[in-house]
Amino acid sequence: MLDQHLIEIQRTLDELFADKLLPFRLVARKITEEYLEEVTVHFYDSRLRSVTVGALKGDSLAPQVRAAVLQRLSRKHESSTSTNASN
């Protein structure tokens, strides 16, 4: 079951990259169930190691992963911009 979700999540990541919403290509390597209500998608990438989302609700993790990745990248961008501005 998690392998099916991994394929769907990778398709979502590829769409984000194709739409230029991701500045680099991400590969979903593994999904782990952390708690009853959390799933972590591991990328093993130094720029974004993983994201944790709510457990599977319905048929798809893709929308939750999409939102989590975009939110994490926007926070990283904001923190690097503020760091660069203070130099």
ZALO-16597 format. One line per field, with one value per atom (N, C-alpha, C): residue number from 1; residue in one letter; y, x negated, z. Coordinates in pm, whole numbers, plus 50000, padded with zeros to 5 digits. Example, Ala and Ser with C-alpha at 12.3 -4.5 7.8 and 13.67 -1.06 7.14 Angstrom:
! ZALO-16597
lumnu: [1|1|1|2|2|2] .
palum: [a|a|a|s|s|s] .
Y: [49431|49550|49670|49775|49894|50003] .
X: [48681|48770|48680|48715|48633|48710] .
Z: [50780|50780|50780|50708|50714|50787] .
***
This chain:
! ZALO-16597
lumnu: [1|1|1|2|2|2|3|3|3|4|4|4|5|5|5|6|6|6|7|7|7|8|8|8|9|9|9|10|10|10|11|11|11|12|12|12|13|13|13|14|14|14|15|15|15|16|16|16|17|17|17|18|18|18|19|19|19|20|20|20|21|21|21|22|22|22|23|23|23|24|24|24|25|25|25|26|26|26|27|27|27|28|28|28|29|29|29|30|30|30|31|31|31|32|32|32|33|33|33|34|34|34|35|35|35|36|36|36|37|37|37|38|38|38|39|39|39|40|40|40|41|41|41|42|42|42|43|43|43|44|44|44|45|45|45|46|46|46|47|47|47|48|48|48|49|49|49|50|50|50|51|51|51|52|52|52|53|53|53|54|54|54|55|55|55|56|56|56|57|57|57|58|58|58|59|59|59|60|60|60|61|61|61|62|62|62|63|63|63|64|64|64|65|65|65|66|66|66|67|67|67|68|68|68|69|69|69|70|70|70|71|71|71|72|72|72|73|73|73|74|74|74|75|75|75|76|76|76|77|77|77|78|78|78|79|79|79|80|80|80|81|81|81|82|82|82|83|83|83|84|84|84|85|85|85|86|86|86|87|87|87] .
palum: [m|m|m|l|l|l|d|d|d|q|q|q|h|h|h|l|l|l|i|i|i|e|e|e|i|i|i|q|q|q|r|r|r|t|t|t|l|l|l|d|d|d|e|e|e|l|l|l|f|f|f|a|a|a|d|d|d|k|k|k|l|l|l|l|l|l|p|p|p|f|f|f|r|r|r|l|l|l|v|v|v|a|a|a|r|r|r|k|k|k|i|i|i|t|t|t|e|e|e|e|e|e|y|y|y|l|l|l|e|e|e|e|e|e|v|v|v|t|t|t|v|v|v|h|h|h|f|f|f|y|y|y|d|d|d|s|s|s|r|r|r|l|l|l|r|r|r|s|s|s|v|v|v|t|t|t|v|v|v|g|g|g|a|a|a|l|l|l|k|k|k|g|g|g|d|d|d|s|s|s|l|l|l|a|a|a|p|p|p|q|q|q|v|v|v|r|r|r|a|a|a|a|a|a|v|v|v|l|l|l|q|q|q|r|r|r|l|l|l|s|s|s|r|r|r|k|k|k|h|h|h|e|e|e|s|s|s|s|s|s|t|t|t|s|s|s|t|t|t|n|n|n|a|a|a|s|s|s|n|n|n] .
Y: [49880|50000|50126|50129|50247|50265|50154|50166|50238|50211|50280|50430|50466|50608|50672|50597|50649|50687|50606|50636|50763|50773|50890|51017|51006|51121|51165|51068|51104|51174|51128|51195|51339|51362|51498|51584|51527|51602|51637|51545|51571|51683|51686|51794|51929|51931|52056|52106|52015|52054|52103|52033|52073|52209|52237|52367|52476|52443|52536|52586|52502|52534|52478|52384|52331|52376|52433|52478|52365|52246|52128|52004|51900|51777|51702|51656|51576|51435|51337|51198|51143|51096|51033|50893|50869|50742|50641|50692|50601|50673|50597|50649|50566|50634|50563|50617|50527|50567|50596|50722|50764|50739|50785|50772|50735|50724|50690|50792|50916|51020|51093|51032|51098|51000|51050|50975|51066|51012|51090|51040|51135|51105|51146|51050|51073|51096|51204|51236|51205|51207|51188|51288|51411|51520|51626|51677|51772|51903|51934|52057|52041|51921|51890|51740|51707|51566|51488|51550|51480|51580|51534|51610|51513|51563|51482|51542|51454|51498|51414|51459|51381|51246|51152|51016|51017|50909|50894|50914|51016|51043|51039|50942|50926|50839|50865|50780|50834|50958|51021|51099|51078|51160|51278|51272|51370|51515|51551|51692|51739|51650|51687|51703|51614|51623|51748|51776|51897|52021|52033|52150|52155|52040|52037|52075|52025|52056|52205|52258|52400|52489|52451|52529|52525|52408|52396|52475|52469|52544|52694|52739|52883|52930|52847|52884|52886|52789|52788|52910|52948|53064|53191|53203|53321|53332|53221|53226|53257|53206|53236|53380|53432|53573|53665|53637|53723|53712|53596|53579|53658|53652|53726|53876|53921|54064|54121|54037|54088|54091|54032|54032|54156] .
X: [49918|50000|49914|49809|49723|49647|49614|49547|49635|49764|49859|49858|49856|49853|49720|49613|49481|49481|49541|49550|49632|49744|49830|49760|49688|49616|49506|49435|49329|49387|49501|49568|49601|49647|49679|49553|49443|49316|49267|49281|49241|49324|49453|49540|49498|49466|49420|49293|49201|49077|49105|49190|49224|49293|49372|49441|49354|49226|49126|49163|49235|49266|49160|49081|48965|48839|48742|48619|48521|48550|48465|48554|48506|48583|48572|48686|48689|48734|48675|48713|48761|48883|48938|48879|48800|48729|48803|48876|48936|49048|49148|49256|49257|49263|49275|49394|49461|49570|49509|49518|49454|49544|49664|49761|49893|49996|50126|50174|50134|50186|50079|49960|49854|49779|49745|49665|49550|49429|49314|49268|49248|49192|49046|48957|48812|48757|48680|48619|48469|48406|48261|48186|48230|48169|48127|48007|47958|48039|48105|48183|48320|48373|48500|48500|48476|48458|48588|48694|48821|48932|49056|49172|49265|49330|49427|49565|49659|49796|49892|50017|50120|50136|50183|50201|50298|50295|50378|50525|50582|50725|50782|50863|50911|50814|50802|50721|50583|50553|50433|50355|50223|50133|50079|50095|50033|50067|50194|50223|50156|50151|50087|49937|49876|49732|49701|49781|49762|49761|49861|49871|49752|49714|49603|49471|49445|49319|49314|49421|49422|49409|49475|49464|49321|49260|49124|49026|49041|48952|48970|49093|49114|49050|49056|48991|48840|48784|48639|48597|48677|48646|48652|48754|48767|48650|48608|48498|48365|48344|48219|48219|48336|48344|48316|48371|48347|48203|48140|48000|47912|47942|47864|47882|48000|48027|47951|47928|47859|47708|47656|47510|47462] .
Z: [50000|50000|50000|50084|50088|49957|49889|49759|49658|49662|49572|49601|49727|49766|49726|49735|49696|49549|49465|49321|49299|49368|49354|49403|49512|49567|49471|49411|49316|49195|49149|49036|49072|49194|49242|49248|49300|49305|49165|49072|48933|48872|48904|48855|48913|49043|49105|49038|49008|48942|48799|48727|48590|48587|48689|48699|48758|48782|48837|48977|49052|49191|49285|49235|49306|49233|49303|49237|49207|49253|49229|49230|49166|49158|49291|49342|49464|49429|49498|49478|49611|49615|49735|49744|49847|49861|49949|50048|50146|50220|50262|50346|50474|50588|50714|50792|50861|50949|51085|51127|51251|51371|51365|51471|51406|51484|51427|51325|51343|51256|51176|51161|51085|50995|50880|50784|50743|50735|50691|50555|50463|50332|50337|50312|50319|50178|50164|50035|50033|50150|50162|50074|50077|50001|50103|50093|50193|50193|50083|50076|50142|50141|50205|50235|50360|50398|50403|50457|50469|50502|50488|50534|50606|50708|50782|50759|50728|50701|50783|50788|50858|50792|50866|50815|50697|50626|50508|50541|50479|50493|50353|50325|50190|50112|49984|49899|49868|49905|49854|49959|49958|50038|49957|49826|49736|49771|49794|49825|49954|50053|50179|50162|50085|50060|49979|49879|49797|49886|49973|50061|50157|50213|50310|50246|50126|50056|50022|49967|49930|50053|50163|50285|50340|50341|50392|50307|50175|50087|50103|50125|50143|50273|50378|50504|50488|50414|50392|50312|50213|50129|50213|50298|50383|50480|50539|50635|50565|50445|50374|50325|50289|50246|50363|50479|50594|50641|50628|50664|50568|50441|50342|50358|50395|50411|50531|50632|50751|50734|50628|50605|50540] .
***
